[in-house]
Amino acid sequence: MTALLEVEDLRVAYGKIEAVKGISFSVRAGQVVTLIGTNGAGKTTTLRTLSGLLKPLGGRITFDGQPLNGTPAHRIVAMGLAHSPEGRRIFPRLTIAENLQLGAFLRKDTDGVDKDLQRAYELFPILGERRKQAAGTLSGGEQQMLAMGRALMSRPKLLMLDEPSMGLSPIMMQKIMETITELKSQGTTILLVEQNAQAALSLADQGHVMEIGKIVLSGTGEDLLHDESVRKAYLGED
């Protein structure tokens, strides 16, 4: 089966510092693929490059059969690649509904946008209950729900989630992971960067371990969960 996303020998630098050093991986339609690793491993840089926010130094990115290198970020969204960024990046003074509608700013199908807005409220009921409130009044976990909902409003073929559980309480983290599981069951293709390696690998079809800009280990989520080196380094087990 042809991959929806194909990353080949991707290299990204900040000035003279190479943050991503020639990584390759793919994501097939319907899969959840996760990148795990410590801070500074290059995971967020990879997602920012895929979404057009950073320019690669080298390598090739292909999405849905089309090259992404040099494509501006708004065109990448229009092609079906959505990014829910680290730190949420919501618009605090706008209402919840306005934040969600911004996710659909490139779409012209008004009826479809309305349906997806209702879908977001079904997926995250708290957003529907508080849709007229300023987004800045939400808790961290609720803001994460809003960021995910906003990304889904573009009706993406591939949803990229960057650290969705960062800074959340255990209960809220569980809710976010349950939502990702629900999206997976609905057939949503997801590329997940997540600090909670156990949660990420438990839901992932494929996983890649990154260290200082390189992929050092790849396998199914289940295989990596049971890999001794992964358990010691990322799951806190001796």
Steps between C-alpha positions, in 0.01 A plus 500: 500500500629846407581722797291812556810674638853409397801665666838418346839607640353817656753749634414823680732758655475807718791704370805276523336256740346199327192401703376221272772287345366297211189320628267284292157363587153463350137515610230298324135604490315396817818453703609662823877552488687647796838667544638471853822622656641743752481879472726624222476178299354684200137385521332843502744626236392210278130588531565871444689414183226271373242776548712754311602716795868407458695450180692172473873499436468183298291192435159447349146520641213350300137531611212329320726456198602866486840650596481734800848654480462873445120497538368786719328407826150608396520283189609203709188543716289516184660174382374329816784513752397664830722580798390535864815665637691465822370757749150502339533851346131584531368856468407584861283806432289330234214273598526124485272498194713764326819302568344189348373689196851633436607140445270495196612834355600346166174311451207623289251220582286675762280198567804277546660749739181510708495119515865488608432765765229276643738204480756696704236573763405129510865401534563766768165572672652766731579712193140485388373596845731802515520592131431873559768538769842647435747218434740647756258404779552129432725274706816360342330172414199676351732720293665183369159369398439831321834482317421146384147597400631800306743277306219255420289784357718502188379142443856369473619183334779494761484656846830584670483531880799650683517420873122493559536389865774746600430672833166329552366330811488118486120506463509751214789315336290184505211687335727627223640151438147357493411761238800402287388136530151604388642689201705193409189282515332744259783450252687827558867478397720645776868588541549537875786656695448425867708520818304215659669219311289224652171667403628582151635153426186337639292666229753507216514259208861605441751684716837664448744590777696820434827602665693820414341536159511138389260205505682234699227238529176422314232235537137438576364678805466167677855388418648828627292480818670170576848598382737494797698809397179701446359386834815614680543831318142619455268301722697543822558130553820328613 
